[in-house]
Amino acid sequence: MIALRKVDDAAVERLLGLAVADADPADVMPPGWTPARPDEFREFYRGFAEDAYEIVRDDRTVGMVRLTAKGETGMWLARCARGRGVGLAALRRVIEEAPRRGVTTLVADTTTGNTAALTVLRKVGATLEIDGTRVYARVTVPAEPPPDTADTRDLLLSYLDFHRDAVLREIDGLSEDELRTSRLPSGWTPLAMLKHLAHVELRWLRWCFRGEDVERPHGNPDVENAEWVVEDGDTTDGIRAFYLDQCARSRAITAESALTDRAARWDRPDAPRGTLAWILFHLLHEYARHLGHLDIARELGDGATGT
């Protein structure tokens, strides 16, 4: 489990011990610091405490990350914590902390040679701007719709997009092995969940509401419960692209329709033909339910929570 802890005097000493024993001095703030100057380290972090956090793994300090009021961020890790997903998990904790500091966009800079940092930044959806060997990254902090939103249509569509993005945040932080591993008796995997949600979008908006002649609304007819099965030819990138395409098509259909419009295809003879409003609220309900499932799978997998 990765957590952030505000830096106090005791944390400064823990970080100093870690920086001396198990870190590359060139990576450690302040810039240019060496283990021969411990008092400089202490003075820097005591003045920087408002913006500094210990990175804690299973109650053990493994690095430091900063988050300023302007959204500037950066981190250093002990050697023992590298290559273990700690950097990605820590950055996700920073993204969670950002709204509490009034930060809507995170900014970071690194170099083209820092492949570990670039990998982590890409996984959280950062926009990267490359200038020579410098790389400037921007990460939009996910946020619910503004609390003063009163228009029902805007509120519904905004929350749907918020949930769609949350699914990708859950998926993007998992290794290929975790994506294809089930943590629950029912046997579904996170990647299969993404495939299912893509079919949910396809089925409700294209097949049901618009009445398109979709060839496989439930997936491969030769595979039982196909939309929940990661088949041999399925790749993570392919399923992700399929999901994004279905979400985009759903948005396009919704944009040109009224909430009072009714479904073109309806297989429930005992109930009135559904309106677009009903379909979208049903979709929102399904997303909220499955995001809870993904939260559980993610915590059982790599310990991350609140993604």
Buried (B, 14 or more C-beta within 10 A) or exposed (E): EBBBBEBBEEBBBBBBEBBBEBBEBEBBBEEEBEEEBBEEBBEBBEEBBEBBBBBBBEEEBBBBBBBBEEBBBBBBBBEBBBEBBBBBBBBBBBBBBBEEBEBEEBBBBBEEEBEEBBEBBEBBBBEBEEEEEEBBBBBBBBEEBEEEEEEEEEBBBBBBEBBBBBBBBBBBBBEEEBBBBEBEEEEBBBBBBBBBBBBBBBBBBBBBBBEBEBEEBBBEEEEEEBBBBBEEEBEBEEBBEBBBEBBEBBBEBBEEBEBEBBBEBBEEEEEEEBBBBBBBBEBBEBBEEBBEBBBEBBBEBBBBBEB
